Amino acid sequence: MLFSKIKYFFRNFFSFKRKKNLFLLGLMIFTWGINFYFSPYGLDFLQRSLGTKIVFFSVTEPLVAMLKFSFLLTFLLFFPFLWYIFFNLLDFLFSLNFSFHKKGLVFFFLLGILLFYLGIFFAYKISLPYGIQFLLSFKTEKLEPAISLEHLVSFFSFFLLAFGLLFELPLIICFLSFCQLLNPHKISSYRREIFFVIAVFSAIITPTPDAFNMMLLALPLYLLFELGLFLSKRLVRR
């Protein structure tokens, strides 16, 4: 039933204003091509920021790495459009328009975009530099790092997207509260347990085992959890 609704939504969404959607699709493909062309410069910037040599172990590895990197850049640039499609899908499945004022929907839509890019910025500027610096600190005179180009791009892409999605935590809490799957008034009494779960989760997902890097993620996630509680309590009455 749910799958048929999703299929119906996408069929109608892309048939409505077909020329506009085709234009956006063509723009995405064109942007991906531009990103692919300039991806060697971006990969070179990554190498210089790491301060170490990047190697490849197969003939096709540079091409695969450039494809992955250009897809990542295109996704980051067009996230607001993809978020718009996802937001409309939620509205179609759960009738958000009948439950929220239009200004409320616009607020949550813009908040989702802001939180995603905030997570990307946090991963790129704070978490990844400390994590990579810690991992490269194990090199010695006889043990030099040889970082694979494809593995580096996969590692970089995974953490950027993971942090971007993790920073959507307030909206996830609001959505679960709206669906009555979560009671924000009751869950607020379990703050200690939730902070412990967030700390354990941060220790697992961060690239290094040190407590400092773990807390760099745990503290923002807990603040986002509090923001989600604050917003959801205004959506759900006791």
Backbone torsions as a table, in degrees:
resi	resn	phi	psi	omega
1	MET	NA	-48.6	179.3
2	LEU	-64.6	-41.3	-179.9
3	PHE	-63.3	-39.3	179.4
4	SER	-67.0	-35.2	176.5
5	LYS	-65.8	-43.4	179.2
6	ILE	-63.4	-42.3	178.4
7	LYS	-62.6	-41.8	178.6
8	TYR	-64.3	-40.2	-179.7
9	PHE	-62.0	-50.0	-177.5
10	PHE	-66.2	-35.4	178.2
11	ARG	-64.4	-42.0	-179.8
12	ASN	-77.6	-35.0	-178.4
13	PHE	-64.3	-42.4	-176.6
14	PHE	-85.6	-17.2	174.5
15	SER	-81.1	-29.2	177.3
16	PHE	-79.0	131.9	-175.6
17	LYS	53.9	55.0	-173.3
18	ARG	-62.4	-41.6	-178.6
19	LYS	-62.3	-40.4	-180.0
20	LYS	-65.6	-41.9	180.0
21	ASN	-68.2	-37.0	177.0
22	LEU	-66.1	-36.8	177.0
23	PHE	-63.3	-44.7	179.6
24	LEU	-65.2	-38.0	177.5
25	LEU	-64.4	-43.3	177.1
26	GLY	-64.3	-36.6	177.5
27	LEU	-65.4	-38.2	177.6
28	MET	-64.3	-43.0	179.4
29	ILE	-65.2	-41.8	178.5
30	PHE	-63.6	-43.5	178.9
31	THR	-63.8	-40.4	177.0
32	TRP	-60.6	-40.9	178.1
33	GLY	-62.5	-42.0	177.5
34	ILE	-63.7	-43.8	178.8
35	ASN	-63.7	-37.2	178.4
36	PHE	-65.1	-39.8	-179.4
37	TYR	-65.1	-39.6	-177.3
38	PHE	-94.7	1.4	-178.3
39	SER	-60.8	-33.1	176.2
40	PRO	-58.6	-34.0	178.8
41	TYR	-70.3	-38.3	177.2
42	GLY	-66.4	-40.4	177.6
43	LEU	-66.8	-35.8	176.4
44	ASP	-65.7	-37.2	176.8
45	PHE	-64.8	-40.3	176.4
46	LEU	-61.1	-42.0	180.0
47	GLN	-62.8	-43.5	-179.2
48	ARG	-68.7	-34.2	178.7
49	SER	-69.3	-29.4	177.0
50	LEU	-78.3	-28.7	-179.1
51	GLY	72.5	26.2	179.4
52	THR	-142.2	163.6	-177.1
53	LYS	-81.5	136.9	177.1
54	ILE	-108.7	133.7	-176.7
55	VAL	-122.9	166.1	172.1
56	PHE	-131.8	149.0	-170.5
57	PHE	-113.4	5.5	175.7
58	SER	-148.0	162.6	-177.1
59	VAL	-66.1	-36.4	-175.2
60	THR	-87.4	-8.1	-174.3
61	GLU	-60.7	-43.8	177.7
62	PRO	-60.2	-39.4	179.3
63	LEU	-64.8	-45.0	178.9
64	VAL	-62.7	-41.0	179.4
65	ALA	-64.6	-40.5	178.2
66	MET	-65.9	-38.1	177.5
67	LEU	-63.6	-46.1	179.6
68	LYS	-63.0	-43.9	-177.3
69	PHE	-66.1	-40.2	179.4
70	SER	-69.3	-35.9	174.8
71	PHE	-63.4	-40.5	178.7
72	LEU	-61.7	-48.2	-179.5
73	LEU	-62.3	-40.7	179.2
74	THR	-65.0	-41.6	178.4
75	PHE	-62.4	-42.2	-179.7
76	LEU	-65.0	-39.6	-179.1
77	LEU	-70.1	-36.3	-175.6
78	PHE	-101.9	14.3	178.5
79	PHE	-57.9	-42.0	178.8
80	PRO	-56.5	-38.8	178.0
81	PHE	-68.6	-42.7	178.1
82	LEU	-66.2	-37.2	176.5
83	TRP	-65.6	-35.5	177.1
84	TYR	-62.9	-42.4	177.6
85	ILE	-64.4	-45.1	180.0
86	PHE	-63.9	-39.0	179.7
87	PHE	-64.9	-40.1	176.9
88	ASN	-67.0	-34.4	176.4
89	LEU	-63.9	-44.3	177.1
90	LEU	-62.3	-39.5	178.5
91	ASP	-63.5	-39.9	179.7
92	PHE	-68.0	-40.0	-176.2
93	LEU	-78.5	-33.7	-172.1
94	PHE	-121.3	8.0	174.9
95	SER	53.1	55.6	-178.5
96	LEU	-65.6	-29.2	-178.4
97	ASN	-63.7	-27.3	-180.0
98	PHE	-83.9	-10.2	-176.5
99	SER	-111.5	-19.7	-176.8
100	PHE	-126.5	151.6	170.4
101	HIS	-71.5	154.7	-177.6
102	LYS	-58.5	-38.1	178.8
103	LYS	-64.0	-34.2	177.5
104	GLY	-65.7	-40.8	178.0
105	LEU	-64.7	-42.1	178.4
106	VAL	-63.2	-39.7	179.3
107	PHE	-61.6	-48.6	-178.7
108	PHE	-68.5	-33.4	177.4
109	PHE	-64.4	-48.6	-180.0
110	LEU	-68.8	-34.6	178.1
111	LEU	-64.0	-38.9	178.3
112	GLY	-62.5	-40.8	178.0
113	ILE	-66.1	-44.3	-179.5
114	LEU	-62.0	-45.0	-178.3
115	LEU	-65.5	-37.6	179.6
116	PHE	-63.1	-49.6	-179.6
117	TYR	-69.7	-28.1	174.4
118	LEU	-65.6	-40.0	176.4
119	GLY	-65.4	-39.3	177.1
120	ILE	-62.3	-45.9	-179.8
121	PHE	-62.8	-42.7	-179.3
122	PHE	-62.4	-43.8	-179.7
123	ALA	-66.1	-43.2	-174.5
124	TYR	-72.5	-38.8	-173.5
125	LYS	-94.1	-24.8	-172.1
126	ILE	-119.0	-61.8	-170.6
127	SER	-69.9	-51.4	-177.2
128	LEU	-63.7	-44.9	178.6
129	PRO	-58.0	-44.5	178.3
130	TYR	-65.9	-41.5	-178.4
131	GLY	-64.7	-46.1	-179.1
132	ILE	-68.4	-38.3	177.9
133	GLN	-62.0	-39.4	178.6
134	PHE	-66.8	-43.4	-178.7
135	LEU	-67.0	-35.6	179.5
136	LEU	-78.7	-10.0	-179.6
137	SER	-71.3	-10.4	-179.9
138	PHE	-82.3	-3.2	-179.8
139	LYS	-71.3	148.7	178.4
140	THR	-130.3	-174.0	178.2
141	GLU	-65.7	-31.8	-179.8
142	LYS	-99.6	-7.4	-177.5
143	LEU	-124.5	94.6	-179.2
144	GLU	-101.2	138.6	180.0
145	PRO	-73.6	139.0	173.0
146	ALA	-126.0	92.7	-173.3
147	ILE	-85.5	124.3	178.2
148	SER	-71.7	135.9	-178.0
149	LEU	-61.1	-47.6	-178.2
150	GLU	-66.3	-40.7	178.8
151	HIS	-65.1	-37.6	178.7
152	LEU	-64.2	-45.0	179.9
153	VAL	-64.4	-40.9	178.1
154	SER	-64.1	-44.2	178.7
155	PHE	-61.7	-46.6	-179.0
156	PHE	-63.5	-46.1	-178.3
157	SER	-65.5	-42.7	-178.1
158	PHE	-60.9	-46.9	-175.7
159	PHE	-72.3	-34.8	176.7
160	LEU	-63.8	-48.7	-179.2
161	LEU	-68.9	-37.5	179.5
162	ALA	-63.2	-44.1	179.6
163	PHE	-68.9	-37.4	177.2
164	GLY	-61.0	-41.6	179.6
165	LEU	-75.4	-35.1	177.8
166	LEU	-62.5	-33.0	-178.9
167	PHE	-75.0	-2.1	172.9
168	GLU	-84.5	9.1	-176.5
169	LEU	-53.0	-43.2	178.7
170	PRO	-59.0	-38.6	180.0
171	LEU	-71.6	-33.5	176.9
172	ILE	-64.2	-42.5	178.3
173	ILE	-63.6	-42.7	178.4
174	CYS	-63.1	-40.6	-179.5
175	PHE	-67.0	-43.3	178.5
176	LEU	-64.9	-35.3	177.0
177	SER	-68.5	-40.3	178.5
178	PHE	-62.9	-37.8	178.8
179	CYS	-81.8	3.5	179.5
180	GLN	61.7	28.2	173.9
181	LEU	-93.0	-10.1	-178.2
182	LEU	-144.4	134.0	176.9
183	ASN	-105.5	105.5	-176.1
184	PRO	-64.9	-25.7	179.6
185	HIS	-72.6	-32.3	179.4
186	LYS	-83.3	-39.7	-175.3
187	ILE	-70.1	-19.4	178.9
188	SER	-66.4	-17.8	178.3
189	SER	-82.3	-3.4	-179.6
190	TYR	-112.7	37.3	-175.5
191	ARG	-63.5	-40.8	-179.3
192	ARG	-63.1	-45.6	-179.9
193	GLU	-64.2	-39.7	-179.4
194	ILE	-68.3	-39.4	177.1
195	PHE	-63.0	-37.6	177.9
196	PHE	-64.3	-43.8	178.5
197	VAL	-62.4	-41.7	179.0
198	ILE	-63.9	-40.0	179.4
199	ALA	-64.8	-42.8	178.6
200	VAL	-65.6	-43.6	178.9
201	PHE	-61.8	-41.6	179.3
202	SER	-64.6	-37.1	178.4
203	ALA	-65.9	-29.9	-179.2
204	ILE	-78.2	-42.5	-171.2
205	ILE	-85.2	-24.8	-179.7
206	THR	-69.3	147.0	-174.7
207	PRO	-73.0	-8.6	-179.1
208	THR	-126.7	154.5	-179.0
209	PRO	-87.8	1.2	-176.0
210	ASP	-76.8	150.8	-175.7
211	ALA	-68.5	-31.1	-178.3
212	PHE	-63.1	-48.6	-179.5
213	ASN	-67.8	-33.0	177.5
214	MET	-64.1	-42.6	180.0
215	MET	-70.5	-25.3	175.9
216	LEU	-61.2	-29.0	176.4
217	LEU	-94.7	-37.8	-174.6
218	ALA	-64.1	-43.8	-177.4
219	LEU	-64.7	-48.2	176.2
220	PRO	-61.7	-38.2	179.0
221	LEU	-63.9	-38.7	178.8
222	TYR	-68.6	-38.2	175.8
223	LEU	-63.4	-37.8	176.4
224	LEU	-67.1	-35.8	175.3
225	PHE	-61.7	-43.7	178.3
226	GLU	-64.4	-37.9	176.6
227	LEU	-63.9	-40.9	177.5
228	GLY	-63.0	-40.4	176.6
229	LEU	-63.9	-42.9	-179.0
230	PHE	-60.2	-44.9	-178.8
231	LEU	-72.7	-42.3	-176.6
232	SER	-68.4	-30.0	177.7
233	LYS	-65.4	-23.6	177.4
234	ARG	-87.4	-11.1	174.9
235	LEU	-92.0	-33.1	-173.9
236	VAL	-114.9	126.1	175.6
237	ARG	-89.3	157.7	179.2
238	ARG	-63.4	NA	NA
